[in-house]
Amino acid sequence: MNTGPIKDLGRVFDRVADVYDAGRPGYPDEVFRALSELTGVDLDGATTVDVGAGTGIMTRALRARGSRVIAVDPGAEMLARLVSRSEDGPPAVAAVLADGNALPLADGVADLVTYAQSWHWLDPVVSIAEARRVLRPNGAIVGCWNLNHAAQADWLAAYEARLAAAVPTYYGPAVEQWSVPPIASAFEVIEERWIPWTRLVGIEDFMLDLRSHSYMAAMSPGAADELIERERAELRKAFPEGMLSVPIRVYLAVGR
């Protein structure tokens, strides 16, 4: 799933920063309870490096639980939104324009390094070496991904199948070789957990989420608009009330 030069990645996601911020889901409370349990780190007062922080979905959740967060991302527009959403109240957030393969941080500064929807874009060896370098003794590395659980809903499986047929660079549950990012293989000690939850979301916000994906950002604006209109029409036929119940699983992997 690694897409190549990180500078290009920053530009790709900067083009969809608005819809990413508006459309992407957060994480259920159980993710943070499991994170603390598996890492042994109390989020309240911890220093966390959030790598690939984007517009700050994970950053804000960690901060709300008392963590001091260093948010790292290669996209200037993504970070600008993160900063604008994080200006009020303690604890502080430091925003750093950089990538996870070369963290501009001193050794041993963090209790946690988190990758929320991001590690698969990085070099699997170099990024983990950098995470280990900036961690304190007994610190932990955390990877997590919100993944549509298409097997739990026929409509969602059909939606993913339509995307796979229409989008040349689609990668998701409708692709036979699709799997969770192999972050577990980078750890010497690993704990893994699947956390199911359900997202109740309006069709329009669901379409914003779709627009935020890299495979959509790679399409021409006209082709992306046409696909969105087709999917909106399909979903409105199936759900005339305009609300979707989306089964999701969070894959959580922890290296201690």
Secondary structure, DSSP 8 states (H G I E B T S, - for coil): ---S-HHHHHHHHHTTHHHHHHHS----HHHHHHHHHHH---STT-EEEEET-TTTHHHHHHHHTT-EEEEEES-HHHHHHHHHTS-SSSS-EEEEE--TTS--S-TT-EEEEEEES-GGGS-TTHHHHHHHHHEEEEEEEEEEEEEE-GGG-HHHHHHHHHHHHH-TT--STTSTT-----GGGG-SSEEEEEEEEEEEEEHHHHHHHHHTSHHHHTS-HHHHHHHHHHHHHHHHHH-TTSEEEEEEEEEEEEE-
